Amino acid sequence: MIIDLHGCHIHEGWARFKREVDQAYFAGAKRCTVITGQGAMMHEFPTWVHNHSRIREYRTTTRNPGSFIIYLVKKVDLR
């Protein structure tokens, strides 16, 4: 799954990021690519990851510093 936030305002990007990470988690995704661009959002991204309970870790992609791979926590089955 790709979450493209490039071109969003920072607060709009944060809201969209939270919503799409939750959707990916409930869909059973294990990881997502997040594109922030190389502006202010890129610098805020580590804080966003730290504040989201469904993200285990993240890494910057090798090709673009404004692109990240996030790894989601394992989905809990409550059956």
mmCIF file of the N, C-alpha and C atoms, coordinates in Angstrom:
data_MODEL
# 
_entry.id   MODEL 
# 
loop_
_atom_site.group_PDB 
_atom_site.id 
_atom_site.type_symbol 
_atom_site.label_atom_id 
_atom_site.label_alt_id 
_atom_site.label_comp_id 
_atom_site.label_asym_id 
_atom_site.label_entity_id 
_atom_site.label_seq_id 
_atom_site.pdbx_PDB_ins_code 
_atom_site.Cartn_x 
_atom_site.Cartn_y 
_atom_site.Cartn_z 
_atom_site.occupancy 
_atom_site.B_iso_or_equiv 
_atom_site.pdbx_formal_charge 
_atom_site.auth_seq_id 
_atom_site.auth_comp_id 
_atom_site.auth_asym_id 
_atom_site.auth_atom_id 
_atom_site.pdbx_PDB_model_num 
ATOM 1   N N  . MET A 1 1  ? 0.837   -1.171  0.000  1.00 0.00 ? 1  MET A N  1 
ATOM 2   C CA . MET A 1 1  ? 0.000   0.000   0.000  1.00 0.00 ? 1  MET A CA 1 
ATOM 3   C C  . MET A 1 1  ? 0.888   1.242   0.000  1.00 0.00 ? 1  MET A C  1 
ATOM 4   N N  . ILE A 1 2  ? 0.494   2.251   -0.748 1.00 0.00 ? 2  ILE A N  1 
ATOM 5   C CA . ILE A 1 2  ? 1.235   3.501   -0.823 1.00 0.00 ? 2  ILE A CA 1 
ATOM 6   C C  . ILE A 1 2  ? 0.356   4.625   -0.280 1.00 0.00 ? 2  ILE A C  1 
ATOM 7   N N  . ILE A 1 3  ? 0.914   5.389   0.641  1.00 0.00 ? 3  ILE A N  1 
ATOM 8   C CA . ILE A 1 3  ? 0.238   6.561   1.194  1.00 0.00 ? 3  ILE A CA 1 
ATOM 9   C C  . ILE A 1 3  ? 1.003   7.773   0.671  1.00 0.00 ? 3  ILE A C  1 
ATOM 10  N N  . ASP A 1 4  ? 0.423   8.489   -0.260 1.00 0.00 ? 4  ASP A N  1 
ATOM 11  C CA . ASP A 1 4  ? 1.093   9.633   -0.890 1.00 0.00 ? 4  ASP A CA 1 
ATOM 12  C C  . ASP A 1 4  ? 0.582   10.929  -0.284 1.00 0.00 ? 4  ASP A C  1 
ATOM 13  N N  . LEU A 1 5  ? 1.413   11.556  0.529  1.00 0.00 ? 5  LEU A N  1 
ATOM 14  C CA . LEU A 1 5  ? 1.062   12.801  1.205  1.00 0.00 ? 5  LEU A CA 1 
ATOM 15  C C  . LEU A 1 5  ? 1.715   14.005  0.543  1.00 0.00 ? 5  LEU A C  1 
ATOM 16  N N  . HIS A 1 6  ? 2.469   13.741  -0.507 1.00 0.00 ? 6  HIS A N  1 
ATOM 17  C CA . HIS A 1 6  ? 3.184   14.808  -1.208 1.00 0.00 ? 6  HIS A CA 1 
ATOM 18  C C  . HIS A 1 6  ? 2.190   15.861  -1.682 1.00 0.00 ? 6  HIS A C  1 
ATOM 19  N N  . GLY A 1 7  ? 2.417   17.116  -1.350 1.00 0.00 ? 7  GLY A N  1 
ATOM 20  C CA . GLY A 1 7  ? 1.544   18.193  -1.775 1.00 0.00 ? 7  GLY A CA 1 
ATOM 21  C C  . GLY A 1 7  ? 0.469   18.562  -0.768 1.00 0.00 ? 7  GLY A C  1 
ATOM 22  N N  . CYS A 1 8  ? 0.298   17.768  0.301  1.00 0.00 ? 8  CYS A N  1 
ATOM 23  C CA . CYS A 1 8  ? -0.683  18.091  1.336  1.00 0.00 ? 8  CYS A CA 1 
ATOM 24  C C  . CYS A 1 8  ? -0.110  19.127  2.294  1.00 0.00 ? 8  CYS A C  1 
ATOM 25  N N  . HIS A 1 9  ? -0.972  19.920  2.892  1.00 0.00 ? 9  HIS A N  1 
ATOM 26  C CA . HIS A 1 9  ? -0.551  20.769  4.000  1.00 0.00 ? 9  HIS A CA 1 
ATOM 27  C C  . HIS A 1 9  ? -0.251  19.864  5.185  1.00 0.00 ? 9  HIS A C  1 
ATOM 28  N N  . ILE A 1 10 ? 0.572   20.304  6.092  1.00 0.00 ? 10 ILE A N  1 
ATOM 29  C CA . ILE A 1 10 ? 1.077   19.429  7.146  1.00 0.00 ? 10 ILE A CA 1 
ATOM 30  C C  . ILE A 1 10 ? -0.031  18.857  8.044  1.00 0.00 ? 10 ILE A C  1 
ATOM 31  N N  . HIS A 1 11 ? -1.014  19.655  8.428  1.00 0.00 ? 11 HIS A N  1 
ATOM 32  C CA . HIS A 1 11 ? -2.088  19.142  9.292  1.00 0.00 ? 11 HIS A CA 1 
ATOM 33  C C  . HIS A 1 11 ? -3.010  18.196  8.526  1.00 0.00 ? 11 HIS A C  1 
ATOM 34  N N  . GLU A 1 12 ? -3.269  18.514  7.279  1.00 0.00 ? 12 GLU A N  1 
ATOM 35  C CA . GLU A 1 12 ? -4.057  17.623  6.424  1.00 0.00 ? 12 GLU A CA 1 
ATOM 36  C C  . GLU A 1 12 ? -3.308  16.306  6.220  1.00 0.00 ? 12 GLU A C  1 
ATOM 37  N N  . GLY A 1 13 ? -1.994  16.392  6.046  1.00 0.00 ? 13 GLY A N  1 
ATOM 38  C CA . GLY A 1 13 ? -1.169  15.192  5.873  1.00 0.00 ? 13 GLY A CA 1 
ATOM 39  C C  . GLY A 1 13 ? -1.188  14.301  7.104  1.00 0.00 ? 13 GLY A C  1 
ATOM 40  N N  . TRP A 1 14 ? -1.117  14.911  8.298  1.00 0.00 ? 14 TRP A N  1 
ATOM 41  C CA . TRP A 1 14 ? -1.147  14.142  9.545  1.00 0.00 ? 14 TRP A CA 1 
ATOM 42  C C  . TRP A 1 14 ? -2.475  13.399  9.687  1.00 0.00 ? 14 TRP A C  1 
ATOM 43  N N  . ALA A 1 15 ? -3.578  14.073  9.422  1.00 0.00 ? 15 ALA A N  1 
ATOM 44  C CA . ALA A 1 15 ? -4.894  13.430  9.527  1.00 0.00 ? 15 ALA A CA 1 
ATOM 45  C C  . ALA A 1 15 ? -5.029  12.295  8.516  1.00 0.00 ? 15 ALA A C  1 
ATOM 46  N N  . ARG A 1 16 ? -4.596  12.536  7.307  1.00 0.00 ? 16 ARG A N  1 
ATOM 47  C CA . ARG A 1 16 ? -4.676  11.509  6.264  1.00 0.00 ? 16 ARG A CA 1 
ATOM 48  C C  . ARG A 1 16 ? -3.771  10.326  6.585  1.00 0.00 ? 16 ARG A C  1 
ATOM 49  N N  . PHE A 1 17 ? -2.569  10.615  7.087  1.00 0.00 ? 17 PHE A N  1 
ATOM 50  C CA . PHE A 1 17 ? -1.623  9.574   7.484  1.00 0.00 ? 17 PHE A CA 1 
ATOM 51  C C  . PHE A 1 17 ? -2.243  8.663   8.543  1.00 0.00 ? 17 PHE A C  1 
ATOM 52  N N  . LYS A 1 18 ? -2.811  9.243   9.601  1.00 0.00 ? 18 LYS A N  1 
ATOM 53  C CA . LYS A 1 18 ? -3.429  8.445   10.659 1.00 0.00 ? 18 LYS A CA 1 
ATOM 54  C C  . LYS A 1 18 ? -4.546  7.578   10.109 1.00 0.00 ? 18 LYS A C  1 
ATOM 55  N N  . ARG A 1 19 ? -5.408  8.171   9.295  1.00 0.00 ? 19 ARG A N  1 
ATOM 56  C CA . ARG A 1 19 ? -6.564  7.449   8.748  1.00 0.00 ? 19 ARG A CA 1 
ATOM 57  C C  . ARG A 1 19 ? -6.106  6.288   7.858  1.00 0.00 ? 19 ARG A C  1 
ATOM 58  N N  . GLU A 1 20 ? -5.154  6.529   6.980  1.00 0.00 ? 20 GLU A N  1 
ATOM 59  C CA . GLU A 1 20 ? -4.730  5.484   6.041  1.00 0.00 ? 20 GLU A CA 1 
ATOM 60  C C  . GLU A 1 20 ? -3.901  4.394   6.708  1.00 0.00 ? 20 GLU A C  1 
ATOM 61  N N  . VAL A 1 21 ? -3.140  4.737   7.737  1.00 0.00 ? 21 VAL A N  1 
ATOM 62  C CA . VAL A 1 21 ? -2.414  3.702   8.483  1.00 0.00 ? 21 VAL A CA 1 
ATOM 63  C C  . VAL A 1 21 ? -3.409  2.794   9.200  1.00 0.00 ? 21 VAL A C  1 
ATOM 64  N N  . ASP A 1 22 ? -4.437  3.379   9.795  1.00 0.00 ? 22 ASP A N  1 
ATOM 65  C CA . ASP A 1 22 ? -5.471  2.560   10.444 1.00 0.00 ? 22 ASP A CA 1 
ATOM 66  C C  . ASP A 1 22 ? -6.167  1.652   9.438  1.00 0.00 ? 22 ASP A C  1 
ATOM 67  N N  . GLN A 1 23 ? -6.485  2.180   8.263  1.00 0.00 ? 23 GLN A N  1 
ATOM 68  C CA . GLN A 1 23 ? -7.117  1.360   7.223  1.00 0.00 ? 23 GLN A CA 1 
ATOM 69  C C  . GLN A 1 23 ? -6.209  0.209   6.801  1.00 0.00 ? 23 GLN A C  1 
ATOM 70  N N  . ALA A 1 24 ? -4.928  0.485   6.636  1.00 0.00 ? 24 ALA A N  1 
ATOM 71  C CA . ALA A 1 24 ? -3.981  -0.561  6.252  1.00 0.00 ? 24 ALA A CA 1 
ATOM 72  C C  . ALA A 1 24 ? -3.886  -1.629  7.337  1.00 0.00 ? 24 ALA A C  1 
ATOM 73  N N  . TYR A 1 25 ? -3.857  -1.200  8.585  1.00 0.00 ? 25 TYR A N  1 
ATOM 74  C CA . TYR A 1 25 ? -3.792  -2.140  9.705  1.00 0.00 ? 25 TYR A CA 1 
ATOM 75  C C  . TYR A 1 25 ? -5.003  -3.077  9.701  1.00 0.00 ? 25 TYR A C  1 
ATOM 76  N N  . PHE A 1 26 ? -6.208  -2.504  9.588  1.00 0.00 ? 26 PHE A N  1 
ATOM 77  C CA . PHE A 1 26 ? -7.417  -3.326  9.622  1.00 0.00 ? 26 PHE A CA 1 
ATOM 78  C C  . PHE A 1 26 ? -7.579  -4.186  8.370  1.00 0.00 ? 26 PHE A C  1 
ATOM 79  N N  . ALA A 1 27 ? -6.914  -3.791  7.280  1.00 0.00 ? 27 ALA A N  1 
ATOM 80  C CA . ALA A 1 27 ? -6.933  -4.607  6.065  1.00 0.00 ? 27 ALA A CA 1 
ATOM 81  C C  . ALA A 1 27 ? -5.905  -5.737  6.137  1.00 0.00 ? 27 ALA A C  1 
ATOM 82  N N  . GLY A 1 28 ? -5.073  -5.736  7.176  1.00 0.00 ? 28 GLY A N  1 
ATOM 83  C CA . GLY A 1 28 ? -4.097  -6.800  7.360  1.00 0.00 ? 28 GLY A CA 1 
ATOM 84  C C  . GLY A 1 28 ? -2.747  -6.544  6.721  1.00 0.00 ? 28 GLY A C  1 
ATOM 85  N N  . ALA A 1 29 ? -2.478  -5.314  6.320  1.00 0.00 ? 29 ALA A N  1 
ATOM 86  C CA . ALA A 1 29 ? -1.179  -4.994  5.704  1.00 0.00 ? 29 ALA A CA 1 
ATOM 87  C C  . ALA A 1 29 ? -0.071  -5.111  6.748  1.00 0.00 ? 29 ALA A C  1 
ATOM 88  N N  . LYS A 1 30 ? 1.112   -5.483  6.292  1.00 0.00 ? 30 LYS A N  1 
ATOM 89  C CA . LYS A 1 30 ? 2.260   -5.585  7.177  1.00 0.00 ? 30 LYS A CA 1 
ATOM 90  C C  . LYS A 1 30 ? 3.155   -4.359  7.079  1.00 0.00 ? 30 LYS A C  1 
ATOM 91  N N  . ARG A 1 31 ? 3.106   -3.712  5.908  1.00 0.00 ? 31 ARG A N  1 
ATOM 92  C CA . ARG A 1 31 ? 3.930   -2.515  5.722  1.00 0.00 ? 31 ARG A CA 1 
ATOM 93  C C  . ARG A 1 31 ? 3.298   -1.618  4.668  1.00 0.00 ? 31 ARG A C  1 
ATOM 94  N N  . CYS A 1 32 ? 3.725   -0.372  4.669  1.00 0.00 ? 32 CYS A N  1 
ATOM 95  C CA . CYS A 1 32 ? 3.240   0.616   3.703  1.00 0.00 ? 32 CYS A CA 1 
ATOM 96  C C  . CYS A 1 32 ? 4.397   1.526   3.316  1.00 0.00 ? 32 CYS A C  1 
ATOM 97  N N  . THR A 1 33 ? 4.319   2.069   2.141  1.00 0.00 ? 33 THR A N  1 
ATOM 98  C CA . THR A 1 33 ? 5.251   3.110   1.726  1.00 0.00 ? 33 THR A CA 1 
ATOM 99  C C  . THR A 1 33 ? 4.541   4.439   1.893  1.00 0.00 ? 33 THR A C  1 
ATOM 100 N N  . VAL A 1 34 ? 5.219   5.385   2.535  1.00 0.00 ? 34 VAL A N  1 
ATOM 101 C CA . VAL A 1 34 ? 4.651   6.710   2.762  1.00 0.00 ? 34 VAL A CA 1 
ATOM 102 C C  . VAL A 1 34 ? 5.544   7.728   2.047  1.00 0.00 ? 34 VAL A C  1 
ATOM 103 N N  . ILE A 1 35 ? 4.934   8.535   1.199  1.00 0.00 ? 35 ILE A N  1 
ATOM 104 C CA . ILE A 1 35 ? 5.663   9.574   0.470  1.00 0.00 ? 35 ILE A CA 1 
ATOM 105 C C  . ILE A 1 35 ? 5.263   10.912  1.074  1.00 0.00 ? 35 ILE A C  1 
ATOM 106 N N  . THR A 1 36 ? 6.251   11.614  1.638  1.00 0.00 ? 36 THR A N  1 
ATOM 107 C CA . THR A 1 36 ? 5.995   12.907  2.262  1.00 0.00 ? 36 THR A CA 1 
ATOM 108 C C  . THR A 1 36 ? 6.521   14.071  1.430  1.00 0.00 ? 36 THR A C  1 
ATOM 109 N N  . GLY A 1 37 ? 7.434   13.807  0.541  1.00 0.00 ? 37 GLY A N  1 
ATOM 110 C CA . GLY A 1 37 ? 8.162   14.890  -0.104 1.00 0.00 ? 37 GLY A CA 1 
ATOM 111 C C  . GLY A 1 37 ? 9.319   15.287  0.809  1.00 0.00 ? 37 GLY A C  1 
ATOM 112 N N  . GLN A 1 38 ? 10.077  16.307  0.431  1.00 0.00 ? 38 GLN A N  1 
ATOM 113 C CA . GLN A 1 38 ? 11.272  16.649  1.193  1.00 0.00 ? 38 GLN A CA 1 
ATOM 114 C C  . GLN A 1 38 ? 11.136  17.962  1.956  1.00 0.00 ? 38 GLN A C  1 
ATOM 115 N N  . GLY A 1 39 ? 9.925   18.342  2.296  1.00 0.00 ? 39 GLY A N  1 
ATOM 116 C CA . GLY A 1 39 ? 9.693   19.586  3.024  1.00 0.00 ? 39 GLY A CA 1 
ATOM 117 C C  . GLY A 1 39 ? 9.505   19.362  4.508  1.00 0.00 ? 39 GLY A C  1 
ATOM 118 N N  . ALA A 1 40 ? 8.676   20.210  5.111  1.00 0.00 ? 40 ALA A N  1 
ATOM 119 C CA . ALA A 1 40 ? 8.441   20.179  6.559  1.00 0.00 ? 40 ALA A CA 1 
ATOM 120 C C  . ALA A 1 40 ? 7.847   18.849  7.014  1.00 0.00 ? 40 ALA A C  1 
ATOM 121 N N  . MET A 1 41 ? 7.002   18.256  6.191  1.00 0.00 ? 41 MET A N  1 
ATOM 122 C CA . MET A 1 41 ? 6.359   16.991  6.562  1.00 0.00 ? 41 MET A CA 1 
ATOM 123 C C  . MET A 1 41 ? 7.401   15.892  6.771  1.00 0.00 ? 41 MET A C  1 
ATOM 124 N N  . MET A 1 42 ? 8.442   15.884  5.964  1.00 0.00 ? 42 MET A N  1 
ATOM 125 C CA . MET A 1 42 ? 9.498   14.885  6.098  1.00 0.00 ? 42 MET A CA 1 
ATOM 126 C C  . MET A 1 42 ? 10.154  14.994  7.477  1.00 0.00 ? 42 MET A C  1 
ATOM 127 N N  . HIS A 1 43 ? 10.325  16.219  7.965  1.00 0.00 ? 43 HIS A N  1 
ATOM 128 C CA . HIS A 1 43 ? 10.959  16.425  9.265  1.00 0.00 ? 43 HIS A CA 1 
ATOM 129 C C  . HIS A 1 43 ? 10.025  16.083  10.423 1.00 0.00 ? 43 HIS A C  1 
ATOM 130 N N  . GLU A 1 44 ? 8.725   16.184  10.218 1.00 0.00 ? 44 GLU A N  1 
ATOM 131 C CA . GLU A 1 44 ? 7.734   15.828  11.234 1.00 0.00 ? 44 GLU A CA 1 
ATOM 132 C C  . GLU A 1 44 ? 7.476   14.326  11.282 1.00 0.00 ? 44 GLU A C  1 
ATOM 133 N N  . PHE A 1 45 ? 7.797   13.621  10.211 1.00 0.00 ? 45 PHE A N  1 
ATOM 134 C CA . PHE A 1 45 ? 7.425   12.215  10.067 1.00 0.00 ? 45 PHE A CA 1 
ATOM 135 C C  . PHE A 1 45 ? 7.866   11.326  11.234 1.00 0.00 ? 45 PHE A C  1 
ATOM 136 N N  . PRO A 1 46 ? 9.109   11.429  11.734 1.00 0.00 ? 46 PRO A N  1 
ATOM 137 C CA . PRO A 1 46 ? 9.482   10.568  12.878 1.00 0.00 ? 46 PRO A CA 1 
ATOM 138 C C  . PRO A 1 46 ? 8.573   10.757  14.090 1.00 0.00 ? 46 PRO A C  1 
ATOM 139 N N  . THR A 1 47 ? 8.118   11.966  14.326 1.00 0.00 ? 47 THR A N  1 
ATOM 140 C CA . THR A 1 47 ? 7.199   12.225  15.432 1.00 0.00 ? 47 THR A CA 1 
ATOM 141 C C  . THR A 1 47 ? 5.859   11.563  15.170 1.00 0.00 ? 47 THR A C  1 
ATOM 142 N N  . TRP A 1 48 ? 5.393   11.644  13.938 1.00 0.00 ? 48 TRP A N  1 
ATOM 143 C CA . TRP A 1 48 ? 4.129   11.007  13.574 1.00 0.00 ? 48 TRP A CA 1 
ATOM 144 C C  . TRP A 1 48 ? 4.189   9.511   13.842 1.00 0.00 ? 48 TRP A C  1 
ATOM 145 N N  . VAL A 1 49 ? 5.281   8.892   13.422 1.00 0.00 ? 49 VAL A N  1 
ATOM 146 C CA . VAL A 1 49 ? 5.443   7.443   13.612 1.00 0.00 ? 49 VAL A CA 1 
ATOM 147 C C  . VAL A 1 49 ? 5.456   7.108   15.099 1.00 0.00 ? 49 VAL A C  1 
ATOM 148 N N  . HIS A 1 50 ? 6.192   7.889   15.863 1.00 0.00 ? 50 HIS A N  1 
ATOM 149 C CA . HIS A 1 50 ? 6.301   7.653   17.305 1.00 0.00 ? 50 HIS A CA 1 
ATOM 150 C C  . HIS A 1 50 ? 4.938   7.768   17.992 1.00 0.00 ? 50 HIS A C  1 
ATOM 151 N N  . ASN A 1 51 ? 4.088   8.643   17.497 1.00 0.00 ? 51 ASN A N  1 
ATOM 152 C CA . ASN A 1 51 ? 2.786   8.881   18.117 1.00 0.00 ? 51 ASN A CA 1 
ATOM 153 C C  . ASN A 1 51 ? 1.675   7.973   17.607 1.00 0.00 ? 51 ASN A C  1 
ATOM 154 N N  . HIS A 1 52 ? 1.977   7.079   16.680 1.00 0.00 ? 52 HIS A N  1 
ATOM 155 C CA . HIS A 1 52 ? 0.946   6.180   16.141 1.00 0.00 ? 52 HIS A CA 1 
ATOM 156 C C  . HIS A 1 52 ? 1.159   4.776   16.696 1.00 0.00 ? 52 HIS A C  1 
ATOM 157 N N  . SER A 1 53 ? 0.172   4.280   17.409 1.00 0.00 ? 53 SER A N  1 
ATOM 158 C CA . SER A 1 53 ? 0.314   2.997   18.112 1.00 0.00 ? 53 SER A CA 1 
ATOM 159 C C  . SER A 1 53 ? 0.342   1.780   17.200 1.00 0.00 ? 53 SER A C  1 
ATOM 160 N N  . ARG A 1 54 ? -0.032  1.909   15.949 1.00 0.00 ? 54 ARG A N  1 
ATOM 161 C CA . ARG A 1 54 ? -0.078  0.746   15.057 1.00 0.00 ? 54 ARG A CA 1 
ATOM 162 C C  . ARG A 1 54 ? 1.208   0.574   14.243 1.00 0.00 ? 54 ARG A C  1 
ATOM 163 N N  . ILE A 1 55 ? 2.184   1.439   14.452 1.00 0.00 ? 55 ILE A N  1 
ATOM 164 C CA . ILE A 1 55 ? 3.439   1.369   13.699 1.00 0.00 ? 55 ILE A CA 1 
ATOM 165 C C  . ILE A 1 55 ? 4.537   0.836   14.608 1.00 0.00 ? 55 ILE A C  1 
ATOM 166 N N  . ARG A 1 56 ? 5.213   -0.203  14.133 1.00 0.00 ? 56 ARG A N  1 
ATOM 167 C CA . ARG A 1 56 ? 6.290   -0.834  14.875 1.00 0.00 ? 56 ARG A CA 1 
ATOM 168 C C  . ARG A 1 56 ? 7.616   -0.117  14.643 1.00 0.00 ? 56 ARG A C  1 
ATOM 169 N N  . GLU A 1 57 ? 7.919   0.179   13.373 1.00 0.00 ? 57 GLU A N  1 
ATOM 170 C CA . GLU A 1 57 ? 9.162   0.862   13.020 1.00 0.00 ? 57 GLU A CA 1 
ATOM 171 C C  . GLU A 1 57 ? 9.041   1.466   11.630 1.00 0.00 ? 57 GLU A C  1 
ATOM 172 N N  . TYR A 1 58 ? 10.016  2.278   11.272 1.00 0.00 ? 58 TYR A N  1 
ATOM 173 C CA . TYR A 1 58 ? 10.035  2.865   9.930  1.00 0.00 ? 58 TYR A CA 1 
ATOM 174 C C  . TYR A 1 58 ? 11.472  2.966   9.453  1.00 0.00 ? 58 TYR A C  1 
ATOM 175 N N  . ARG A 1 59 ? 11.607  3.072   8.153  1.00 0.00 ? 59 ARG A N  1 
ATOM 176 C CA . ARG A 1 59 ? 12.921  3.253   7.521  1.00 0.00 ? 59 ARG A CA 1 
ATOM 177 C C  . ARG A 1 59 ? 12.779  4.203   6.348  1.00 0.00 ? 59 ARG A C  1 
ATOM 178 N N  . THR A 1 60 ? 13.813  4.980   6.122  1.00 0.00 ? 60 THR A N  1 
ATOM 179 C CA . THR A 1 60 ? 13.846  5.841   4.941  1.00 0.00 ? 60 THR A CA 1 
ATOM 180 C C  . THR A 1 60 ? 14.197  4.974   3.747  1.00 0.00 ? 60 THR A C  1 
ATOM 181 N N  . THR A 1 61 ? 13.536  5.179   2.603  1.00 0.00 ? 61 THR A N  1 
ATOM 182 C CA . THR A 1 61 ? 13.875  4.405   1.418  1.00 0.00 ? 61 THR A CA 1 
ATOM 183 C C  . THR A 1 61 ? 15.228  4.863   0.895  1.00 0.00 ? 61 THR A C  1 
ATOM 184 N N  . THR A 1 62 ? 15.891  4.002   0.185  1.00 0.00 ? 62 THR A N  1 
ATOM 185 C CA . THR A 1 62 ? 17.239  4.313   -0.299 1.00 0.00 ? 62 THR A CA 1 
ATOM 186 C C  . THR A 1 62 ? 17.246  5.305   -1.451 1.00 0.00 ? 62 THR A C  1 
ATOM 187 N N  . ARG A 1 63 ? 16.164  5.362   -2.203 1.00 0.00 ? 63 ARG A N  1 
ATOM 188 C CA . ARG A 1 63 ? 16.141  6.215   -3.389 1.00 0.00 ? 63 ARG A CA 1 
ATOM 189 C C  . ARG A 1 63 ? 15.734  7.652   -3.113 1.00 0.00 ? 63 ARG A C  1 
ATOM 190 N N  . ASN A 1 64 ? 14.957  7.870   -2.046 1.00 0.00 ? 64 ASN A N  1 
ATOM 191 C CA . ASN A 1 64 ? 14.391  9.198   -1.837 1.00 0.00 ? 64 ASN A CA 1 
ATOM 192 C C  . ASN A 1 64 ? 14.259  9.478   -0.343 1.00 0.00 ? 64 ASN A C  1 
ATOM 193 N N  . PRO A 1 65 ? 14.892  10.531  0.175  1.00 0.00 ? 65 PRO A N  1 
ATOM 194 C CA . PRO A 1 65 ? 14.779  10.820  1.603  1.00 0.00 ? 65 PRO A CA 1 
ATOM 195 C C  . PRO A 1 65 ? 13.378  11.260  2.027  1.00 0.00 ? 65 PRO A C  1 
ATOM 196 N N  . GLY A 1 66 ? 12.513  11.613  1.086  1.00 0.00 ? 66 GLY A N  1 
ATOM 197 C CA . GLY A 1 66 ? 11.139  12.002  1.389  1.00 0.00 ? 66 GLY A CA 1 
ATOM 198 C C  . GLY A 1 66 ? 10.163  10.856  1.248  1.00 0.00 ? 66 GLY A C  1 
ATOM 199 N N  . SER A 1 67 ? 10.675  9.625   1.294  1.00 0.00 ? 67 SER A N  1 
ATOM 200 C CA . SER A 1 67 ? 9.851   8.432   1.165  1.00 0.00 ? 67 SER A CA 1 
ATOM 201 C C  . SER A 1 67 ? 10.270  7.437   2.245  1.00 0.00 ? 67 SER A C  1 
ATOM 202 N N  . PHE A 1 68 ? 9.292   6.835   2.895  1.00 0.00 ? 68 PHE A N  1 
ATOM 203 C CA . PHE A 1 68 ? 9.552   5.951   4.029  1.00 0.00 ? 68 PHE A CA 1 
ATOM 204 C C  . PHE A 1 68 ? 8.775   4.650   3.880  1.00 0.00 ? 68 PHE A C  1 
ATOM 205 N N  . ILE A 1 69 ? 9.299   3.608   4.506  1.00 0.00 ? 69 ILE A N  1 
ATOM 206 C CA . ILE A 1 69 ? 8.564   2.353   4.637  1.00 0.00 ? 69 ILE A CA 1 
ATOM 207 C C  . ILE A 1 69 ? 8.226   2.212   6.112  1.00 0.00 ? 69 ILE A C  1 
ATOM 208 N N  . ILE A 1 70 ? 6.948   2.014   6.407  1.00 0.00 ? 70 ILE A N  1 
ATOM 209 C CA . ILE A 1 70 ? 6.541   1.795   7.786  1.00 0.00 ? 70 ILE A CA 1 
ATOM 210 C C  . ILE A 1 70 ? 6.125   0.334   7.937  1.00 0.00 ? 70 ILE A C  1 
ATOM 211 N N  . TYR A 1 71 ? 6.452   -0.229  9.084  1.00 0.00 ? 71 TYR A N  1 
ATOM 212 C CA . TYR A 1 71 ? 6.095   -1.608  9.395  1.00 0.00 ? 71 TYR A CA 1 
ATOM 213 C C  . TYR A 1 71 ? 5.057   -1.571  10.513 1.00 0.00 ? 71 TYR A C  1 
ATOM 214 N N  . LEU A 1 72 ? 3.936   -2.207  10.259 1.00 0.00 ? 72 LEU A N  1 
ATOM 215 C CA . LEU A 1 72 ? 2.826   -2.165  11.211 1.00 0.00 ? 72 LEU A CA 1 
ATOM 216 C C  . LEU A 1 72 ? 2.940   -3.286  12.222 1.00 0.00 ? 72 LEU A C  1 
ATOM 217 N N  . VAL A 1 73 ? 2.362   -3.043  13.403 1.00 0.00 ? 73 VAL A N  1 
ATOM 218 C CA . VAL A 1 73 ? 2.325   -4.089  14.432 1.00 0.00 ? 73 VAL A CA 1 
ATOM 219 C C  . VAL A 1 73 ? 1.392   -5.196  13.933 1.00 0.00 ? 73 VAL A C  1 
ATOM 220 N N  . LYS A 1 74 ? 1.555   -6.357  14.510 1.00 0.00 ? 74 LYS A N  1 
ATOM 221 C CA . LYS A 1 74 ? 0.724   -7.481  14.120 1.00 0.00 ? 74 LYS A CA 1 
ATOM 222 C C  . LYS A 1 74 ? -0.712  -7.249  14.578 1.00 0.00 ? 74 LYS A C  1 
ATOM 223 N N  . LYS A 1 75 ? -1.639  -7.512  13.686 1.00 0.00 ? 75 LYS A N  1 
ATOM 224 C CA . LYS A 1 75 ? -3.055  -7.313  13.986 1.00 0.00 ? 75 LYS A CA 1 
ATOM 225 C C  . LYS A 1 75 ? -3.513  -8.341  15.021 1.00 0.00 ? 75 LYS A C  1 
ATOM 226 N N  . VAL A 1 76 ? -4.205  -7.859  16.018 1.00 0.00 ? 76 VAL A N  1 
ATOM 227 C CA . VAL A 1 76 ? -4.712  -8.719  17.086 1.00 0.00 ? 76 VAL A CA 1 
ATOM 228 C C  . VAL A 1 76 ? -6.062  -9.275  16.666 1.00 0.00 ? 76 VAL A C  1 
ATOM 229 N N  . ASP A 1 77 ? -6.185  -10.593 16.734 1.00 0.00 ? 77 ASP A N  1 
ATOM 230 C CA . ASP A 1 77 ? -7.458  -11.247 16.396 1.00 0.00 ? 77 ASP A CA 1 
ATOM 231 C C  . ASP A 1 77 ? -8.224  -11.459 17.698 1.00 0.00 ? 77 ASP A C  1 
ATOM 232 N N  . LEU A 1 78 ? -9.373  -10.820 17.811 1.00 0.00 ? 78 LEU A N  1 
ATOM 233 C CA . LEU A 1 78 ? -10.145 -10.863 19.052 1.00 0.00 ? 78 LEU A CA 1 
ATOM 234 C C  . LEU A 1 78 ? -11.277 -11.885 19.037 1.00 0.00 ? 78 LEU A C  1 
ATOM 235 N N  . ARG A 1 79 ? -11.129 -12.920 18.275 1.00 0.00 ? 79 ARG A N  1 
ATOM 236 C CA . ARG A 1 79 ? -12.183 -13.946 18.236 1.00 0.00 ? 79 ARG A CA 1 
ATOM 237 C C  . ARG A 1 79 ? -12.204 -14.794 19.447 1.00 0.00 ? 79 ARG A C  1 
# 
